[in-house]
Amino acid sequence: MTNISAPAAHGGFAPSYQDARSAWLTAATERGATIDSLQHPLTGPDGEALWMDVAVFGNRNASDVLVIACGTHGIEGYAGSAVQTAWLRQGGPGALPADVGVVLIHAINPWGFAHWQRGTENNVDLNRNFLSFTEALPANPGYAELHSHLMLSDWNEVEIERAFAALDAFRARVGEQAFSDAFNGGQYSHAEGVFYGGQQPEWSNLALRDMLRRHLGAAKRCVLVDLHTGIGPYGLPFLINLDAPGSFGRECAREIWGDEALSGKGSTHTALASFKGLMIDAFGGELPGCEVSALAAEFGTLERRKMQRAHLALAWLRRQPASAPDSATMQAARTEYREAFIPSDPAWQASVLLTGVALCQQAITGLVKRSHRLNA
Ligand SMILES: [Zn+2]
């Protein structure tokens, strides 16, 4: 596999995983956090150690806990880490009541973060990997039909157009929902493909479960904010809560974020896929006594077709031999891929920091208010 992580200009965000982690650790420590870290078995592109880090604030036995996570999709962690660090530098959780705790998780998928890839070391989309691997894995016959068209033989416009012609024909035949389910709902059959969910729990999956047991065992209610990029209006938050109407998760999300923010307005997808194996499923599995309200907070980047191009670019890059010289074509594919997930545009990065810090603040304010009401 080729080196995806060769240097590029990246505006105000950290230029590397190591820089992001060290800024985050400093900011969290200065705010009085207790840090817990698990080391990944592999290393980053410069041989650096990789970690999933957790910063714990407040009473460890708090009944209500806010969890803010980043880097589930490795590369997207450059944004989420910058938001967490900026929030900490601006005060972070502040003084917490005894029944409220805050847990920040940094780099759930540190290998992908350090190597500028969305997936794990096994090309696994971690947010499709939280399944019970003791049962048969879900079939995705639509993806099987698309796969060969998505594996470009070269990175050029003729090949890209050929792939999109196949995607468009498939979508016209099956409709938007079935298209989304096939393309990015998750697939367990093609290890080189896109949105591959794996054949076993990834290191990041097991490490996250370990961290949840260690730090959220006493929680009765948890609000999770998982920071992502790639869906929604450019540089602005797009909130996704998949809980059923009337459930704890949905009602709590409505109270904290408001109906308008959860309306799906501004989506860059005509239909969101019916995702399988989401990271939030670890919470239910590991914390049976805890009710969870989970939010994927996306920051929009590019329109969907450009995001799809980015996925094809990464799949092509990953299939180039490690010995291949770094060609102009590979650099172009790499730049297109990175810009789709972490735009170098300073205005985009500034908007993500501003709105991201506001989201963290809204989460803690909402949770403290809720806990006062529940415990009044
Ligand atoms: Zn993501």
Residues whose N, C-alpha, C, O or C-beta is under 5 A from the ligand:
A	BS01	ZN	H73 E76 H228 T229
